Amino acid sequence: MGEEWNQEMDAEDREHKSFFARLKEGLTKTRNNIVRGIDNVFSGFSTIDEEFYEELEEILVMGDIGVNATTQIIDRLKTQVRENHIKQPADCKEFLMQSIKEQMQVGENAYDFEREQSIVMIIGVNGVGKTTSVGKLAGKYKAEGRKVLIAAADTFRAAAGDQLAEWAKRADVPMVGGKEGADPASVVYDAVNAAKARGVDMLLIDTAGRLHNKKNLMEELRKMNRIIDREFPNAHRENFIVLDGTTGQNALVQAREFGDVAELTGIILTKMDGTAKGGIAVAIQSELQVPVKYIGVGEKIEDLQRFDPSDFVDALFDVEPEAQAETVPESVVETETTSEPDPAEAVSDETASDAPTAAEPEDTEETTPAVSEESSGSGWTMPAWVLESIAQEEAARQADPDREQEDDADEEKKEKVSFWKKLWS
Ligand code: GDP
């Protein structure tokens, strides 16, 4: 028993180390973008003064960490420096890392749903990695001994269902789908009833991300919510928005738009491998007050993991997690207390008598939502300046996907600061 447990721990440790290595590798560009500048400030200043803090602030804002989050991080750093009588700029680094970690703490109950009977709706615009994330999550929960079911509620594109079916096969979990053009709510109805009948622990619903107008999107999500509330009122509910880490500040705009139509309980941040804008993870979490729960660092099934702010900051600053844990003052460390899911807790008390049927008539009347042909980012009625910013960003990315920040630094900083100001005005 003891040996088995040790082996399990070893396997977990190996998995953690390998994901950490991939995270570290994935954050290389972000590291070059932020940490190099921070190191230059630490080595370039001999005293800790206002100018020192201003330089740090500028680097964090330029690294897409966001104006509010940056202010809080710097304020916390100032307090630590004062309280610990720090005199040398280089000695601030650990406190700065701690301050960023604290800025990103996920609530203690963030992963409770993994142990309960849960329905997780995955939303977001097209191309951000929704389907891929559903597949990866299905694989993860299944490997943890959970009984998983996937619902393909993106019935607008036949390809979406096919893609999800591939993932279902890879993760070895069943899937409920509908024909192309079917009412997505009817797929949800079938899936929820199948979940009840089969005693499923985790129902993952992939939704359509095509460019709706906001009103129709809201209606569609409401309709799905109504069905779930009525058919499975006891299920734990989560709504995760998937955001593409390479889109920087625009990811935040998308989250805000979706936040207006659905109560977001978590964020899945994808494509953190190969982005120079990984700092957005800090901004999103602290600006929206919605926790980043998972992070994607590649296209393979094992490339999605729980988001651990401490690992993220260690990986960003290229510090081994163990070494960091030893050197950080106890007073500043906040440990994350999340326990592993216990499959034994998750036995459904539903019986199999309630077999899935066709969608109820009330919910089948609605026709396919009208679609905005506007092809910019998250689409619907966003302010013109946001659409313009997204279009510019997209054009630059397409011209040179590996583009580094080459613009004039002052100009760029001004743009970034004005972005954040406008976002909250
Ligand atoms: P959806 O339209 O939102 O469902 O997006 P998809 O799941 O189809 O993903 C769009 C593309 O992003 C696919 O090529 C995925 O392989 C890719 N992708 C998704 N997540 C990640 C990630 O974490 N890293 C990388 N590099 N690619 C990803």
Residues whose N, C-alpha, C, O or C-beta is under 5 A from the ligand:
A	BS01	GDP	V125 N126 G127 V128 G129 K130 T131 T132 S133 T270 K271 M272 D273 G296 V297 G298 E299 D303
